[in-house]
Amino acid sequence: MGFMDKMKQAKDMYGNMKKIQQELDKIQAEGQSKNKLVSVVVKGNHQIQSIKIDDKLQNSDLRETEKHILYACNDAMSKVEKEIKSKMGNMMNMPGGFKLPF
């Protein structure tokens, strides 16, 4: 493989990574606490988009509320990860059970 072929391959790879990044930016997942009083939306870049806390938790114990928030965040992150693995596997033509390094 010559130098020009390697340059073309690198350019194609860069183009594919840009497409993948654009797809990841479109991903959003919502997670909820067990009692459904807290919901969190996370984007494909793992940034929290929003947190909603039901008014019913206003007078509850702070530590309990923190647990609900953590559960909802972890639920949303887990859903984002599944969606990323699904999309990345499809875009890279990987078998469904193949584990990505991230």
C-alpha positions in Angstrom: 0.0 0.0 0.0 1.5 3.3 -1.1 1.6 6.6 0.7 -1.3 8.0 -1.3 -3.4 5.0 -0.5 -2.7 5.4 3.2 -3.6 9.1 2.9 -6.9 8.3 1.3 -7.6 5.6 3.9 -6.9 8.2 6.7 -9.2 10.7 5.0 -12.0 8.2 4.7 -11.5 7.2 8.3 -11.7 10.8 9.4 -14.9 11.3 7.4 -16.5 8.2 9.0 -15.5 9.5 12.5 -17.2 12.9 11.7 -20.4 11.0 10.7 -20.3 9.0 13.8 -19.8 12.1 16.0 -22.8 13.7 14.3 -24.9 10.7 15.0 -23.8 10.6 18.6 -24.8 14.3 19.0 -28.4 13.3 18.0 -28.7 10.7 20.7 -30.8 11.5 23.8 -32.0 9.2 26.5 -34.3 9.8 29.5 -33.7 8.0 32.8 -36.1 7.9 35.7 -35.8 7.2 39.4 -37.6 4.1 40.7 -40.5 6.1 41.9 -40.6 8.1 38.6 -40.5 11.4 40.5 -37.1 12.4 39.0 -36.2 12.3 35.3 -32.9 13.1 33.6 -32.1 13.5 29.9 -28.6 12.8 28.8 -27.1 13.4 25.3 -24.9 11.0 23.4 -21.8 13.1 24.5 -22.7 12.2 28.1 -23.8 15.7 29.0 -26.8 16.0 31.2 -29.4 18.0 29.2 -32.1 18.4 31.9 -33.1 17.2 35.4 -36.8 17.3 36.4 -37.8 16.8 40.0 -41.4 16.3 40.9 -42.9 18.7 43.5 -43.8 15.7 45.6 -40.2 15.4 46.6 -40.0 19.0 47.9 -40.5 18.1 51.5 -38.7 14.8 51.5 -35.4 13.9 53.0 -32.5 15.4 51.1 -30.5 12.2 51.1 -33.5 10.3 49.6 -33.8 13.0 46.9 -30.1 12.6 46.1 -30.6 8.8 45.7 -33.5 9.4 43.3 -31.4 11.8 41.2 -28.4 9.4 41.1 -30.6 6.5 40.1 -32.2 8.6 37.3 -28.8 9.8 36.1 -27.4 6.3 36.0 -30.5 5.0 34.2 -30.1 7.7 31.5 -26.4 7.0 31.1 -27.0 3.3 30.8 -29.6 3.9 28.1 -27.3 6.3 26.2 -24.5 3.7 26.3 -26.8 1.1 24.8 -27.8 3.4 22.1 -24.2 4.4 21.3 -23.1 0.8 21.1 -26.1 0.0 18.9 -25.4 2.9 16.5 -21.6 2.5 16.5 -21.9 -1.2 15.8 -24.2 -0.5 12.9 -22.1 2.3 11.4 -18.9 0.3 11.7 -20.5 -3.0 10.5 -19.6 -4.7 13.8 -21.5 -7.8 15.0 -24.0 -7.0 17.7 -22.2 -8.7 20.6 -18.9 -7.0 19.8 -17.7 -4.8 22.7 -16.4 -1.3 21.9 -13.5 0.0 23.9 -15.5 2.9 25.3 
